[in-house]
Amino acid sequence: MKVMILAAGEGRRMRPLTLHTPKPLLQVRGISLIEHHIRRLVAAGFRELVVNVAYLGEQIRAALGDGAAWDVRIEYSIEPEPLETAGALLHALPLLGDEPFLLVNGDVWTDYPFARLRETALRGRGHLVLVPNPAHKATGDFHLDAAGKLAELEGATGLTFSGISLLSPSLIRDYPHLRRQFPLREVFSWAIGNHQLTGELFNGTWCDVGTPERLAELNQ
């Protein structure tokens, strides 16, 4: 199973830290966010990675190389400009192939057991890992019913999408409103409307490293 790590964003909320360093290369106790992911993915048995790059992407490519340092193979989906999350997947589909793949946001820090998703059989077009809403986000992204199906929020606080998911390439290929730049959130809404997304709740360690303050707290 292949893994795609999203690493092309500009990290504007992290400025000034990201003025000269791409967000995935920011460090937590001496190890970059993206290397943290790679180490955990290797431990879970993943060996084929796709990393999308745009903003300061040459730094990410120089830091990771071909992946040999971790005994993995890294291919790069090079974007002339950030294409947003769904646009990035559309651009990278030729590298991802036809089988379900693991998608991970490059700017989160977590101890989620990635091996769990290697054994998850899709019951639709995607399976999302959700977490309890963090302190900085009172309202979540989705509702998860007792059967594990995702639904849009209807007045409830819901749960937050962790940035970790198992997706079928058909989620993107069959979306009826494809374009160069567009967000994955609208694709998820389309799939939810067709009852094609499932999810699970993860109660372990997870942090959206979205501001310099959160990065400092994580390092502590």
MDAnalysis code that builds the backbone (N, CA, C; Angstrom):
import MDAnalysis as mda
import numpy as np

u = mda.Universe.empty(660, n_residues=220, atom_resindex=np.repeat(np.arange(220), 3), trajectory=True)
u.add_TopologyAttr("name", ["N", "CA", "C"] * 220)
u.add_TopologyAttr("resid", np.arange(1, 221))
u.add_TopologyAttr("resname", ["MET", "LYS", "VAL", "MET", "ILE", "LEU", "ALA", "ALA", "GLY", "GLU", "GLY", "ARG", "ARG", "MET", "ARG", "PRO", "LEU", "THR", "LEU", "HIS", "THR", "PRO", "LYS", "PRO", "LEU", "LEU", "GLN", "VAL", "ARG", "GLY", "ILE", "SER", "LEU", "ILE", "GLU", "HIS", "HIS", "ILE", "ARG", "ARG", "LEU", "VAL", "ALA", "ALA", "GLY", "PHE", "ARG", "GLU", "LEU", "VAL", "VAL", "ASN", "VAL", "ALA", "TYR", "LEU", "GLY", "GLU", "GLN", "ILE", "ARG", "ALA", "ALA", "LEU", "GLY", "ASP", "GLY", "ALA", "ALA", "TRP", "ASP", "VAL", "ARG", "ILE", "GLU", "TYR", "SER", "ILE", "GLU", "PRO", "GLU", "PRO", "LEU", "GLU", "THR", "ALA", "GLY", "ALA", "LEU", "LEU", "HIS", "ALA", "LEU", "PRO", "LEU", "LEU", "GLY", "ASP", "GLU", "PRO", "PHE", "LEU", "LEU", "VAL", "ASN", "GLY", "ASP", "VAL", "TRP", "THR", "ASP", "TYR", "PRO", "PHE", "ALA", "ARG", "LEU", "ARG", "GLU", "THR", "ALA", "LEU", "ARG", "GLY", "ARG", "GLY", "HIS", "LEU", "VAL", "LEU", "VAL", "PRO", "ASN", "PRO", "ALA", "HIS", "LYS", "ALA", "THR", "GLY", "ASP", "PHE", "HIS", "LEU", "ASP", "ALA", "ALA", "GLY", "LYS", "LEU", "ALA", "GLU", "LEU", "GLU", "GLY", "ALA", "THR", "GLY", "LEU", "THR", "PHE", "SER", "GLY", "ILE", "SER", "LEU", "LEU", "SER", "PRO", "SER", "LEU", "ILE", "ARG", "ASP", "TYR", "PRO", "HIS", "LEU", "ARG", "ARG", "GLN", "PHE", "PRO", "LEU", "ARG", "GLU", "VAL", "PHE", "SER", "TRP", "ALA", "ILE", "GLY", "ASN", "HIS", "GLN", "LEU", "THR", "GLY", "GLU", "LEU", "PHE", "ASN", "GLY", "THR", "TRP", "CYS", "ASP", "VAL", "GLY", "THR", "PRO", "GLU", "ARG", "LEU", "ALA", "GLU", "LEU", "ASN", "GLN"])
u.atoms.positions = np.array([
    [0.843, -1.197, 0.000],
    [0.000, 0.000, 0.000],
    [0.880, 1.249, 0.000],
    [0.549, 2.210, -0.877],
    [1.308, 3.448, -0.935],
    [0.773, 4.463, 0.078],
    [1.631, 5.398, 0.398],
    [1.283, 6.484, 1.320],
    [1.560, 7.803, 0.622],
    [0.627, 8.752, 0.743],
    [0.908, 10.102, 0.277],
    [0.949, 11.030, 1.487],
    [2.023, 11.805, 1.580],
    [2.165, 12.794, 2.636],
    [2.000, 14.172, 2.014],
    [1.045, 14.929, 2.525],
    [0.801, 16.278, 2.011],
    [1.810, 17.245, 2.624],
    [2.638, 17.850, 1.773],
    [3.726, 18.679, 2.283],
    [3.949, 19.934, 1.444],
    [2.924, 20.376, 0.695],
    [3.124, 21.468, -0.258],
    [2.662, 22.835, 0.236],
    [1.977, 22.886, 1.367],
    [1.394, 24.148, 1.819],
    [2.426, 25.188, 2.234],
    [1.989, 26.437, 2.264],
    [2.880, 27.542, 2.623],
    [3.022, 27.734, 4.132],
    [2.116, 27.167, 4.922],
    [2.221, 27.308, 6.375],
    [2.138, 28.742, 6.837],
    [1.189, 29.497, 6.282],
    [1.120, 30.937, 6.588],
    [0.861, 31.223, 8.058],
    [0.073, 30.371, 8.719],
    [-0.209, 30.607, 10.137],
    [1.027, 30.358, 11.016],
    [2.036, 29.701, 10.446],
    [3.241, 29.393, 11.204],
    [4.331, 30.453, 11.031],
    [4.052, 31.485, 10.253],
    [5.060, 32.534, 10.081],
    [5.335, 33.233, 11.408],
    [6.577, 33.651, 11.676],
    [7.708, 33.728, 10.739],
    [8.518, 32.440, 10.594],
    [8.139, 31.364, 11.296],
    [8.934, 30.133, 11.243],
    [9.008, 29.557, 9.843],
    [7.959, 29.776, 9.032],
    [7.917, 29.173, 7.709],
    [8.308, 30.135, 6.587],
    [8.859, 31.267, 6.942],
    [9.307, 32.181, 5.897],
    [10.468, 31.593, 5.106],
    [11.289, 30.794, 5.776],
    [12.447, 30.213, 5.111],
    [12.530, 28.695, 5.279],
    [11.579, 28.114, 5.998],
    [11.570, 26.666, 6.230],
    [10.168, 26.125, 5.956],
    [10.024, 25.108, 5.114],
    [8.681, 24.542, 4.890],
    [8.157, 23.900, 6.170],
    [6.873, 24.017, 6.386],
    [6.271, 23.552, 7.632],
    [6.603, 22.095, 7.985],
    [6.582, 21.155, 7.023],
    [6.887, 19.764, 7.393],
    [8.304, 19.543, 7.915],
    [9.205, 20.524, 7.695],
    [10.568, 20.383, 8.198],
    [10.766, 21.056, 9.555],
    [9.730, 21.683, 10.103],
    [9.827, 22.194, 11.466],
    [10.005, 21.024, 12.418],
    [10.761, 21.239, 13.469],
    [11.193, 20.126, 14.303],
    [10.477, 20.048, 15.647],
    [10.274, 18.830, 16.069],
    [9.809, 18.531, 17.421],
    [10.919, 17.739, 18.095],
    [11.599, 18.388, 19.032],
    [12.727, 17.789, 19.747],
    [13.772, 17.217, 18.788],
    [14.111, 18.021, 17.800],
    [15.215, 17.665, 16.918],
    [14.863, 16.806, 15.723],
    [13.594, 16.418, 15.583],
    [13.166, 15.585, 14.452],
    [12.050, 16.308, 13.722],
    [12.160, 16.422, 12.417],
    [11.138, 17.141, 11.665],
    [9.803, 16.405, 11.707],
    [8.739, 17.170, 11.521],
    [7.400, 16.582, 11.513],
    [7.289, 15.474, 10.478],
    [7.837, 15.716, 9.281],
    [7.689, 14.715, 8.228],
    [8.546, 13.483, 8.495],
    [9.699, 13.663, 9.110],
    [10.501, 12.482, 9.449],
    [9.827, 11.661, 10.536],
    [9.160, 12.330, 11.445],
    [8.387, 11.600, 12.450],
    [7.397, 10.666, 11.769],
    [6.671, 11.188, 10.769],
    [5.732, 10.344, 10.027],
    [6.451, 9.185, 9.355],
    [7.557, 9.483, 8.684],
    [8.261, 8.441, 7.942],
    [8.703, 7.323, 8.876],
    [9.240, 7.679, 10.023],
    [9.684, 6.655, 10.980],
    [8.532, 5.762, 11.413],
    [7.393, 6.363, 11.708],
    [6.246, 5.572, 12.166],
    [5.667, 4.742, 11.019],
    [5.679, 5.283, 9.822],
    [5.184, 4.529, 8.656],
    [6.075, 3.323, 8.376],
    [7.378, 3.505, 8.489],
    [8.306, 2.389, 8.292],
    [8.051, 1.304, 9.337],
    [7.877, 1.724, 10.582],
    [7.612, 0.759, 11.651],
    [6.313, 0.000, 11.411],
    [5.380, 0.625, 10.683],
    [4.089, -0.010, 10.389],
    [4.127, -0.833, 9.112],
    [5.289, -0.859, 8.440],
    [5.426, -1.715, 7.269],
    [5.227, -1.054, 5.928],
    [5.092, 0.271, 5.902],
    [4.933, 0.976, 4.628],
    [6.309, 1.274, 4.038],
    [6.440, 1.096, 2.723],
    [7.734, 1.285, 2.071],
    [7.676, 2.185, 0.836],
    [6.485, 2.504, 0.337],
    [6.367, 3.326, -0.870],
    [5.629, 4.618, -0.538],
    [6.337, 5.736, -0.623],
    [5.782, 7.022, -0.240],
    [5.753, 7.971, -1.434],
    [4.710, 8.789, -1.459],
    [4.608, 9.895, -2.403],
    [4.485, 11.165, -1.573],
    [5.330, 12.144, -1.853],
    [5.304, 13.415, -1.126],
    [5.054, 14.525, -2.137],
    [4.016, 15.323, -1.917],
    [3.810, 16.456, -2.822],
    [4.560, 17.671, -2.295],
    [5.154, 18.418, -3.189],
    [5.946, 19.580, -2.791],
    [5.627, 20.752, -3.702],
    [5.684, 21.947, -3.123],
    [5.514, 23.184, -3.886],
    [6.338, 24.263, -3.191],
    [5.767, 24.879, -2.142],
    [6.452, 25.947, -1.415],
    [7.738, 25.432, -0.767],
    [8.873, 26.008, -1.134],
    [10.179, 25.600, -0.611],
    [10.398, 24.097, -0.735],
    [9.815, 23.544, -1.793],
    [9.863, 22.097, -1.971],
    [11.257, 21.536, -2.152],
    [12.175, 22.352, -2.669],
    [13.534, 21.861, -2.861],
    [14.189, 21.517, -1.524],
    [13.776, 22.191, -0.449],
    [14.322, 21.867, 0.873],
    [13.842, 20.496, 1.337],
    [12.571, 20.198, 1.074],
    [12.027, 18.893, 1.467],
    [12.704, 17.788, 0.675],
    [12.896, 17.990, -0.610],
    [13.548, 16.980, -1.445],
    [14.993, 16.773, -1.023],
    [15.667, 17.855, -0.652],
    [17.050, 17.729, -0.203],
    [17.132, 16.988, 1.134],
    [16.152, 17.230, 2.018],
    [16.168, 16.597, 3.335],
    [15.835, 15.111, 3.280],
    [14.920, 14.735, 2.394],
    [14.438, 13.349, 2.356],
    [15.115, 12.501, 1.281],
    [15.534, 13.148, 0.199],
    [16.149, 12.396, -0.883],
    [15.217, 11.339, -1.443],
    [15.780, 10.184, -1.768],
    [14.964, 9.101, -2.328],
    [14.402, 8.181, -1.261],
    [14.637, 8.523, 0.014],
    [14.100, 7.720, 1.110],
    [15.005, 6.615, 1.596],
    [16.186, 6.463, 0.958],
    [17.069, 5.349, 1.308],
    [17.502, 5.378, 2.775],
    [17.571, 6.562, 3.362],
    [17.996, 6.666, 4.763],
    [17.041, 5.942, 5.703],
    [15.792, 5.741, 5.270],
    [14.791, 5.047, 6.091],
    [14.357, 3.725, 5.463],
    [15.063, 3.320, 4.422],
    [14.731, 2.079, 3.717],
    [13.333, 2.133, 3.100],
    [12.989, 3.303, 2.534],
    [11.737, 3.459, 1.808],
    [12.055, 4.065, 0.437],
    [11.062, 4.043, -0.442],
    [11.201, 4.692, -1.742],
    [10.268, 5.895, -1.768],
    [10.833, 7.073, -1.988],
    [10.044, 8.297, -2.023],
    [9.996, 8.828, -3.448],
    [8.767, 9.058, -3.936],
    [8.554, 9.754, -5.195],
    [7.925, 11.108, -4.875],
    [8.199, 12.086, -5.714],
    [7.693, 13.435, -5.465],
    [6.678, 13.843, -6.528],
    [5.569, 14.381, -6.051],
    [4.578, 14.997, -6.929],
    [4.843, 16.497, -6.862],
    [5.492, 17.012, -7.882],
    [5.952, 18.397, -7.876],
    [4.865, 19.305, -8.444],
    [4.429, 20.258, -7.641],
    [3.381, 21.187, -8.039],
    [3.990, 22.553, -8.345],
    [3.618, 23.162, -9.456],
    [4.143, 24.494, -9.769],
    [3.690, 25.543, -8.763],
    [2.582, 25.258, -8.093],
    [2.040, 26.075, -7.017],
    [1.162, 25.158, -6.179],
    [0.920, 25.481, -4.906],
    [0.053, 24.613, -4.109],
    [-1.326, 24.457, -4.747],
    [-1.773, 23.206, -4.879],
    [-3.018, 22.908, -5.587],
    [-4.187, 22.619, -4.657],
    [-4.052, 22.909, -3.373],
    [-5.013, 22.529, -2.343],
    [-5.045, 21.000, -2.227],
    [-5.751, 20.514, -1.239],
    [-5.626, 19.097, -0.905],
    [-6.156, 18.160, -1.983],
    [-7.329, 18.437, -2.530],
    [-7.870, 17.543, -3.562],
    [-7.149, 17.743, -4.888],
    [-6.801, 18.973, -5.215],
    [-6.024, 19.217, -6.415],
    [-4.689, 18.496, -6.368],
    [-4.099, 18.430, -5.184],
    [-2.841, 17.712, -5.009],
    [-3.010, 16.226, -5.281],
    [-4.106, 15.653, -4.809],
    [-4.349, 14.229, -5.047],
    [-4.586, 13.954, -6.525],
    [-5.361, 14.810, -7.165],
    [-5.613, 14.643, -8.601],
    [-4.296, 14.681, -9.371],
    [-3.440, 15.609, -9.028],
    [-2.145, 15.755, -9.691],
    [-1.256, 14.532, -9.458],
    [-1.394, 13.900, -8.287],
    [-0.523, 12.781, -7.916],
    [-1.078, 11.413, -8.283],
    [-2.287, 11.336, -8.805],
    [-2.897, 10.032, -9.090],
    [-2.023, 9.114, -9.939],
    [-1.310, 9.621, -10.957],
    [-0.457, 8.710, -11.728],
    [0.608, 8.011, -10.885],
    [1.034, 8.628, -9.786],
    [2.025, 8.015, -8.900],
    [1.390, 7.078, -7.880],
    [0.119, 7.300, -7.587],
    [-0.545, 6.544, -6.522],
    [-1.099, 5.205, -6.989],
    [-1.408, 5.085, -8.276],
    [-1.912, 3.817, -8.784],
    [-3.399, 3.632, -8.568],
    [-3.836, 2.387, -8.636],
    [-5.265, 2.073, -8.621],
    [-5.761, 1.492, -7.306],
    [-4.867, 1.211, -6.378],
    [-5.257, 0.603, -5.111],
    [-5.457, 1.680, -4.043],
    [-6.210, 1.360, -2.991],
    [-6.370, 2.320, -1.889],
    [-5.011, 2.739, -1.330],
    [-4.935, 3.990, -0.906],
    [-3.679, 4.510, -0.368],
    [-3.949, 5.251, 0.938],
    [-2.910, 5.360, 1.739],
    [-2.976, 6.088, 2.998],
    [-2.598, 7.543, 2.737],
    [-3.391, 8.467, 3.246],
    [-3.111, 9.894, 3.113],
    [-2.837, 10.473, 4.497],
    [-1.741, 11.230, 4.607],
    [-1.354, 11.808, 5.892],
    [-0.984, 13.271, 5.687],
    [-1.554, 14.156, 6.487],
    [-1.131, 15.557, 6.468],
    [0.266, 15.663, 7.064],
    [1.139, 16.388, 6.382],
    [2.514, 16.488, 6.840],
    [2.713, 17.384, 8.041],
    [1.663, 18.090, 8.470],
    [1.824, 19.061, 9.561],
    [1.092, 18.660, 10.836],
    [0.854, 17.352, 11.013],
    [0.301, 16.891, 12.293],
    [1.339, 16.014, 12.977],
    [1.199, 15.901, 14.284],
    [2.085, 15.053, 15.087],
    [1.195, 14.092, 15.849],
    [1.463, 12.791, 15.709],
    [0.551, 11.809, 16.289],
    [1.256, 10.484, 16.532],
    [0.694, 9.679, 17.429],
    [1.169, 8.316, 17.606],
    [0.126, 7.317, 17.097],
    [-0.705, 7.765, 16.164],
    [-1.706, 6.858, 15.586],
    [-1.019, 5.617, 15.004],
    [-1.563, 4.408, 15.259],
    [-0.952, 3.173, 14.744],
    [-1.295, 2.963, 13.269],
    [-0.430, 3.443, 12.387],
    [-0.715, 3.386, 10.956],
    [-0.968, 1.970, 10.447],
    [-0.391, 0.972, 11.096],
    [-0.584, -0.413, 10.655],
    [-2.056, -0.800, 10.656],
    [-2.842, -0.153, 11.487],
    [-4.276, -0.455, 11.554],
    [-4.950, -0.260, 10.197],
    [-4.519, 0.769, 9.462],
    [-5.163, 1.051, 8.181],
    [-4.723, 0.091, 7.083],
    [-3.608, -0.582, 7.265],
    [-3.212, -1.615, 6.293],
    [-4.212, -2.760, 6.289],
    [-4.881, -2.947, 7.421],
    [-5.804, -4.069, 7.569],
    [-7.263, -3.645, 7.465],
    [-7.502, -2.375, 7.135],
    [-8.869, -1.873, 7.044],
    [-9.407, -2.062, 5.629],
    [-10.524, -2.744, 5.509],
    [-11.169, -2.933, 4.215],
    [-12.158, -1.788, 4.000],
    [-12.002, -1.084, 2.908],
    [-12.892, 0.038, 2.633],
    [-14.321, -0.441, 2.410],
    [-15.265, 0.259, 3.018],
    [-16.686, 0.019, 2.778],
    [-17.265, 1.219, 2.032],
    [-16.599, 1.622, 1.002],
    [-16.986, 2.804, 0.252],
    [-15.757, 3.363, -0.440],
    [-15.640, 4.684, -0.455],
    [-14.511, 5.317, -1.139],
    [-13.441, 5.847, -0.188],
    [-13.730, 5.827, 1.110],
    [-12.733, 6.338, 2.029],
    [-13.071, 6.039, 3.476],
    [-12.017, 6.061, 4.313],
    [-12.154, 5.818, 5.745],
    [-11.299, 6.857, 6.454],
    [-11.920, 7.684, 7.281],
    [-11.241, 8.813, 7.914],
    [-11.014, 8.557, 9.398],
    [-9.859, 8.974, 9.876],
    [-9.555, 8.917, 11.305],
    [-9.951, 10.255, 11.925],
    [-10.814, 10.193, 12.918],
    [-11.296, 11.387, 13.611],
    [-10.749, 11.420, 15.033],
    [-10.652, 12.616, 15.577],
    [-10.158, 12.795, 16.945],
    [-11.120, 13.713, 17.696],
    [-11.102, 13.669, 19.039],
    [-11.905, 14.631, 19.798],
    [-11.473, 16.052, 19.454],
    [-12.399, 16.977, 19.487],
    [-12.075, 18.355, 19.126],
    [-11.017, 18.923, 20.076],
    [-9.930, 19.481, 19.528],
    [-8.901, 20.075, 20.382],
    [-9.390, 21.374, 21.011],
    [-8.632, 21.899, 21.939],
    [-9.045, 23.085, 22.689],
    [-9.276, 24.293, 21.792],
    [-8.521, 24.383, 20.701],
    [-8.641, 25.555, 19.839],
    [-9.759, 25.428, 18.803],
    [-10.517, 24.323, 18.866],
    [-11.554, 24.093, 17.861],
    [-12.782, 23.479, 18.527],
    [-13.730, 24.304, 18.894],
    [-14.887, 23.833, 19.652],
    [-15.821, 22.980, 18.814],
    [-15.923, 23.279, 17.530],
    [-16.819, 22.535, 16.639],
    [-16.000, 21.691, 15.683],
    [-16.386, 20.424, 15.553],
    [-15.624, 19.509, 14.716],
    [-15.955, 19.616, 13.244],
    [-15.619, 18.557, 12.517],
    [-15.820, 18.520, 11.074],
    [-16.952, 17.588, 10.660],
    [-17.086, 16.472, 11.372],
    [-18.045, 15.446, 10.978],
    [-18.705, 14.822, 12.207],
    [-19.783, 14.126, 11.944],
    [-20.431, 13.284, 12.947],
    [-20.170, 11.838, 12.569],
    [-19.906, 10.987, 13.535],
    [-19.670, 9.568, 13.325],
    [-20.776, 8.794, 14.013],
    [-21.541, 8.024, 13.218],
    [-22.652, 7.296, 13.829],
    [-22.180, 5.959, 14.387],
    [-23.096, 5.245, 15.034],
    [-22.742, 4.007, 15.714],
    [-22.265, 2.928, 14.751],
    [-22.659, 3.026, 13.483],
    [-22.261, 2.033, 12.489],
    [-20.944, 2.395, 11.809],
    [-20.327, 3.521, 12.229],
    [-19.067, 3.914, 11.638],
    [-19.196, 4.712, 10.364],
    [-20.397, 5.185, 10.040],
    [-20.601, 6.007, 8.856],
    [-20.412, 7.479, 9.212],
    [-19.822, 8.233, 8.283],
    [-19.651, 9.657, 8.491],
    [-20.885, 10.415, 8.024],
    [-21.194, 11.499, 8.728],
    [-22.298, 12.372, 8.346],
    [-21.867, 13.812, 8.595],
    [-22.523, 14.728, 7.909],
    [-22.258, 16.139, 8.139],
    [-22.803, 16.539, 9.510],
    [-22.240, 17.582, 10.070],
    [-22.713, 18.065, 11.362],
    [-24.088, 18.694, 11.218],
    [-24.932, 18.437, 12.187],
    [-26.264, 19.051, 12.213],
    [-26.522, 19.573, 13.623],
    [-25.775, 20.592, 13.983],
    [-25.973, 21.203, 15.292],
    [-25.116, 20.622, 16.398],
    [-24.564, 19.415, 16.192],
    [-23.737, 18.804, 17.231],
    [-22.300, 19.306, 17.128],
    [-21.518, 19.077, 18.179],
    [-20.127, 19.524, 18.153],
    [-19.266, 18.633, 17.266],
    [-19.631, 17.362, 17.148],
    [-18.945, 16.473, 16.236],
    [-17.518, 16.153, 16.633],
    [-16.757, 15.671, 15.646],
    [-15.368, 15.274, 15.827],
    [-14.512, 15.939, 14.752],
    [-13.222, 16.030, 15.002],
    [-12.300, 16.693, 14.084],
    [-11.575, 15.679, 13.214],
    [-11.445, 15.980, 11.937],
    [-10.677, 15.135, 11.029],
    [-9.196, 15.272, 11.360],
    [-8.530, 14.154, 11.541],
    [-7.140, 14.152, 11.993],
    [-6.131, 14.440, 10.894],
    [-6.567, 14.387, 9.634],
    [-5.623, 14.494, 8.528],
    [-5.051, 13.150, 8.116],
    [-5.601, 12.072, 8.674],
    [-5.177, 10.704, 8.339],
    [-6.379, 9.977, 7.747],
    [-6.190, 9.344, 6.601],
    [-7.311, 8.644, 5.974],
    [-6.815, 7.557, 5.039],
    [-7.680, 6.602, 4.779],
    [-7.460, 5.568, 3.778],
    [-8.435, 5.858, 2.651],
    [-7.924, 6.094, 1.446],
    [-8.778, 6.551, 0.354],
    [-8.639, 5.673, -0.872],
    [-9.738, 5.514, -1.577],
    [-9.711, 4.895, -2.893],
    [-9.425, 5.971, -3.930],
    [-8.593, 5.693, -4.931],
    [-8.374, 6.687, -5.992],
    [-9.667, 7.123, -6.665],
    [-10.688, 6.268, -6.634],
    [-11.969, 6.615, -7.271],
    [-12.650, 7.787, -6.572],
    [-12.293, 8.036, -5.309],
    [-12.868, 9.188, -4.608],
    [-12.580, 10.466, -5.374],
    [-11.380, 10.565, -5.918],
    [-11.001, 11.737, -6.697],
    [-11.404, 11.576, -8.159],
    [-11.116, 10.438, -8.737],
    [-11.379, 10.245, -10.175],
    [-12.843, 10.452, -10.531],
    [-13.747, 10.016, -9.646],
    [-15.175, 10.054, -9.967],
    [-15.881, 11.306, -9.467],
    [-15.151, 12.172, -8.776],
    [-15.776, 13.401, -8.290],
    [-16.217, 14.243, -9.487],
    [-17.463, 14.704, -9.519],
    [-17.994, 15.346, -10.728],
    [-17.552, 16.787, -10.955],
    [-16.798, 17.374, -10.031],
    [-16.419, 18.780, -10.189],
    [-14.903, 18.954, -10.132],
    [-14.186, 18.121, -10.872],
    [-12.728, 18.189, -10.881],
    [-12.251, 19.508, -11.479],
    [-11.184, 20.032, -10.899],
    [-10.539, 21.220, -11.426],
    [-9.113, 21.263, -10.883],
    [-8.360, 22.240, -11.290],
    [-6.939, 22.276, -10.938],
    [-6.714, 22.429, -9.437],
    [-7.396, 23.364, -8.810],
    [-7.241, 23.621, -7.387],
    [-8.593, 23.488, -6.696],
    [-8.698, 22.579, -5.750],
    [-9.927, 22.448, -4.976],
    [-9.653, 21.638, -3.712],
    [-10.447, 21.864, -2.663],
    [-10.178, 21.238, -1.365],
    [-10.801, 19.856, -1.228],
    [-10.167, 19.029, -0.460],
    [-10.667, 17.678, -0.214],
    [-11.959, 17.699, 0.587],
    [-12.161, 18.748, 1.364],
    [-13.370, 18.820, 2.188],
    [-14.639, 18.741, 1.339],
    [-14.650, 19.374, 0.174],
    [-15.860, 19.326, -0.647],
    [-16.042, 17.944, -1.275],
    [-14.943, 17.254, -1.534],
    [-15.039, 15.885, -2.047],
    [-15.606, 14.965, -0.969],
    [-15.164, 15.169, 0.269],
    [-15.713, 14.389, 1.372],
    [-17.220, 14.617, 1.498],
    [-17.661, 15.846, 1.356],
    [-19.094, 16.133, 1.459],
    [-19.880, 15.400, 0.372],
    [-19.323, 15.370, -0.832],
    [-19.960, 14.639, -1.936],
    [-20.054, 13.149, -1.602],
    [-18.962, 12.576, -1.083],
    [-18.956, 11.156, -0.760],
    [-19.900, 10.835, 0.399],
    [-19.967, 11.733, 1.384],
    [-20.901, 11.538, 2.492],
    [-22.333, 11.536, 1.975],
    [-22.632, 12.431, 1.044],
    [-23.968, 12.473, 0.460],
    [-24.340, 11.198, -0.255],
    [-23.332, 10.458, -0.695],
    [-23.555, 9.173, -1.362],
    [-23.295, 7.984, -0.436],
    [-23.176, 8.265, 0.862],
    [-22.977, 7.227, 1.888],
    [-21.753, 6.369, 1.600],
    [-20.629, 7.026, 1.245],
    [-19.443, 6.290, 0.827],
    [-18.215, 6.564, 1.688],
    [-18.422, 7.180, 2.864],
    [-17.304, 7.412, 3.775],
    [-17.594, 6.788, 5.130],
    [-16.587, 6.115, 5.673],
    [-16.671, 5.596, 7.032],
    [-15.585, 6.281, 7.866],
    [-15.597, 5.998, 9.157],
    [-14.604, 6.632, 10.013],
    [-14.391, 5.860, 11.298],
    [-13.411, 6.325, 12.057],
    [-13.126, 5.747, 13.368],
    [-12.649, 6.869, 14.274],
    [-12.802, 6.672, 15.568],
    [-12.368, 7.644, 16.561],
    [-11.039, 7.201, 17.154],
    [-10.074, 8.110, 17.152],
    [-8.768, 7.853, 17.762],
    [-8.606, 8.757, 18.971],
    [-8.323, 8.156, 20.112],
    [-8.209, 8.919, 21.355],
    [-6.770, 9.071, 21.837],
    [-5.807, 8.739, 20.981],
    [-4.415, 8.841, 21.371],
    [-3.852, 10.231, 21.179],
    [-2.527, 10.315, 21.104],
    [-1.844, 11.598, 20.965],
    [-1.995, 12.136, 19.550],
    [-2.424, 13.368, 19.437],
    [-2.588, 14.016, 18.139],
    [-2.516, 15.521, 18.328],
    [-1.780, 16.184, 17.445],
    [-1.663, 17.634, 17.523],
    [-1.614, 18.207, 16.115],
    [-2.475, 19.151, 15.852],
    [-2.417, 19.926, 14.623],
    [-1.443, 21.076, 14.875],
    [-0.256, 20.979, 14.277],
    [0.785, 21.975, 14.555],
    [0.511, 23.197, 13.676],
    [-0.486, 23.966, 14.065],
    [-0.970, 25.034, 13.206],
    [-0.439, 26.413, 13.510],
    [0.180, 26.595, 14.661],
    [0.708, 27.913, 15.039],
    [2.053, 27.726, 15.735],
    [2.880, 28.766, 15.782],
    [4.138, 28.655, 16.520],
    [3.925, 28.304, 17.987],
    [2.839, 28.794, 18.556],
    [2.560, 28.502, 19.964],
    [2.305, 27.008, 20.178],
    [1.567, 26.384, 19.262],
    [1.297, 24.953, 19.395],
    [2.567, 24.136, 19.209],
    [3.434, 24.575, 18.308],
    [4.713, 23.890, 18.120],
    [5.546, 23.985, 19.388],
    [5.562, 25.156, 20.015],
    [6.324, 25.325, 21.256],
    [5.760, 24.445, 22.359],
    [4.440, 24.363, 22.458],
    [3.808, 23.513, 23.467],
    [4.144, 22.047, 23.220],
    [4.141, 21.635, 21.953],
    [4.456, 20.251, 21.626],
    [5.893, 19.924, 21.998],
    [6.800, 20.840, 21.755],
    [8.208, 20.612, 22.098],
    [8.409, 20.490, 23.607],
    [7.519, 21.111, 24.365],
    [7.616, 21.017, 25.825],
    [7.094, 19.692, 26.364],
])
